[in-house]
């Protein structure tokens, strides 16, 4: 009998990425919906994630936080789903590269731009993303060859990278380049993406009003 999967989230958060990943994996899981102002900062959840943020998962006795880490973990725990290249494959390099590029430089650059806090030109070498323009150019090199980051294989890297591109274009922090629009349309056509969005969208009316942009 497999270890139970518990998913901690809010439907207006980066937890939507992990919901999609769980739907791709196809294993049964329990959802615990947390509220920003109360349960997310309560002692029970702080024992799961001391940051008091979502998403997080508990898989048996193992707790994993951070969206990219959760996606990588689930891909490795359920290798038969084909959501990561084989460990000895040459594609493992670009898989890791762009998955963690999105979690690091891309998210930092997009967040800094949204807050008006991009590093000034004379300090760009101090920022992990360098310049915003260089970050977006690098991102396009990852998705433009297509159809996916690892060639013909859809992976957790596509799910994570594509989610960030989709949100960025939706909220105006990433420009709508043809390569980005084609890529996002392709991955959002997956049945698991539609199922995940339907589940989370149905939960939104139950939550207190909040900025629709993922916030945790």
Residue, then its C-alpha position, 0 to 999 in steps of 0.5 A: x500500500x503506497x504512502x498517503x499524499x496530503x496536499x496543502x494549498x490555497x487555490x489562489x496561490x502557487x499551489x495551482x502548479x502542484x495541483x496540476x503536477x498531482x493530476x499528472x501523477x494520477x495518485x490519490x491525494x488529500x487536499x487541505x485548503x488553507x486561508x492566508x490570514x488564519x490557518x496558513x499561519x497556525x501552529x498545525x501548519x507551521x509544523x509542516x512549513x515554518x514559512x507559513x506558505x503554500x504549497x507543501x505536500x506530505x508523502x507518508x512521513x516526508x514533507x516537501x515544500x517549494x513548488x519546483x522541489x515538489x514537482x521534482x520529487x513527485x516526478x522521481x517518486x512516480x517514474x512510470x508517469x514519465x514526468x522526468x527523463x531517466x536519471x542517466x539520460x542526457x536530457x536530465x541536464x536541461x530538465x534540471x537546468x530549466x526547472x531550477x532556472x524558473x524557480x531561481x532567476x526567472x521568478x526573482x526577476x519577474x517578482x523584482x519587476x512587479x515590485x519595481x525593484x529590479x537591480x540597477x544596471x551598475x549592480x546587475x552582476x550582484x543579482x542572480x538573474x543579471x538583467x530582466x532582459x537577459x533572463x527573458x531571452x534565456x527563457x525563450x531559448x528554453x522553449x522555442x525549439x519545442x515542442x517541450x524542454x526535453x524535446x518530445x517528452x513533456x516533463x515536470x520542467x514544462x509544467x513548472x516553467x510553463x506555469x510561470x510564463x502563463x502567469x507572467x503573460x496574464x499579469x503583464x510581467x512577461x511579454x507575449x512573445x509567439x514562442x511563449x504563447x505557442x508553448x503555453x497553449x500546447x501544455x495547457x491543452x493537457x487533460x491534467x492541466x484542465x482538471x487541475x484548473x477546474x478543481x482550483x477554480x471551483x474552490x476560489x469562491x469559498x476563499x476570502x477575496x484576494x489578489x488573483x495573482x499567485x501569492x505564496 
